[in-house]
């Protein structure tokens, strides 16, 4: 969750206001879609919705979010140094600029008309009034434009989360169905209400129910709409003028930046390094779109770092999170004013960028390291095929305990393996690892009984369980990079597995994993271990037989 709210205060404000507007649009579309069933259901939902949106606090929240989101978007657009940008960003900006113009007529003839002329702007009135008219077609386009704009923004915000990416097909389906549902409801009620409006027997009653505006009122509303459109054009023109003036004012002032792994470029003073790269056609990684919410655009400033402005607290925190060197900076945050020489930490492939997963994800997960004891001595003199046969039988016996607990095998290591438990929370991950370890112990006992019937010696194993920060990502050349995990957590789990042989036990579980699983440590027999390559002692619970893990977790009362 912290990753989702990482960034500058303006980025957080833009996200928060966008979420408020997204919720409003979502419920508004659901409201219109209910017309597919009945006008009564449609208008009852409208009543419930307007209890919030037309209340004092609700209205204040909604219109503050609207003005904030639009204002920040125009402010950011006016301050851009270049109009070169990724396709999704350009599409979102164009759709966002179209929304106020498409919305103006609807807003004036509902909310403003309600305030000025006490119009009862029920759904029945709105759908019947605009069905089969140019305004009706405009509102249908508004539904699609607003929804696509909102979905792009939501996806770009949540795509860094694992759960969102796993369910992308579901989100695509919902994103398609919701506007279709709304348009279907509009079509059904629009036809029905339009027919009632043109029926002399029913129109008089409807005109009284809705407090139908007079011709003079409609003329006034049209005048307000036209003036509103002019105001929007004036605001857009002002934004374009600010952009042009800034562009002209800085055209003669440029700064040169040399890439160690690329060309030398020039850019206007005041541009971010990322904007300079894009303006000069230099591929530069920026997974968050240049909003300071990731570190994929970071560079190492070889020359000129001392002349740059100091990093903001947000940038400093981001760099510290990845243990970046002192001369590392985020290209989307620095604005060079003097010549500099930089190195891109992540350089995109010249033909395509790697998928977002390739850049690595930081997570807190449980790992299981397993190794077979005495494997080399046991298989000495055996034919290679017999060795492979034994290993496959062994893995067939124990791996279902891992996958059944929700784990996956990251890699096989000869006579051992590394498993990872990607669950929704550290607690779930830790508990899944404990379940897998117990299952492995039980499966091994069963497998050894089979070996005994064959006259073979039993197998012995060592298991290390640990939980902590790690990074998942692709490591290797583009198009040939397997997904793997790295980090101190991997080393610690491996060292714990190695210590099982020294202690004569089958399993070692770190205290960090036990805490994450919400298992009380008081009363457990923990051992402090000094592990090679690990900077601090690690407390772990030794378990002689992994199958007896539940008994080992029982708190022993002191005599």
Buried (B, 14 or more C-beta within 10 A) or exposed (E): EEBBEBBBEBBBBBBEBBBBBBBBBBBBBBBBBBBBEBBEBBBBBBEEBBEBBEEEEBBEBBEEBBEBBBBBBBEBBBEBBBEEBBEEEEBBBEBBBBBBBBBBBBBBBBBBBBEBBEBEBBBBBBBBBBBEEEBBEBBBEBBBBBBBBBBBBBBBBBEBBEEBBEBEEEBEEEBEEBBBBBBBBBBBBBBBBBEBBEEEEEBEEBEEEBBBBEEEBBEBBEEBBEEBBEEBEEBBEEBEEBBEEBBEEBEEEEBBBBBEEBEEBEBBBBBBBBBBBBBBEBBBBBBBBBBBBBBBBBBBBEBBBEEBEEBBEBBBEBBEBBEBEEBBBBBBBBBBBEBBBBBBBBBBEEEEBBEBEBBBBEBBBBBBBBBBBEBEEBBEEEEEEEBEEBBEEBBEBBBBBBEEBBBEBBEEEEBBBBBBBBBEEBBBBBBBBBBBBBBBBBBBEEBBEEBEEEEEEEBBBBBBBBBBEBBBBBEEEBEEEEBBBEBBBBBBBBBBBBBBEEBEBBBBBBBBBBBBBEBEEEEBEBBEBEBEEBEEEBBBBBBBBBBBBEEBBEEEEEE
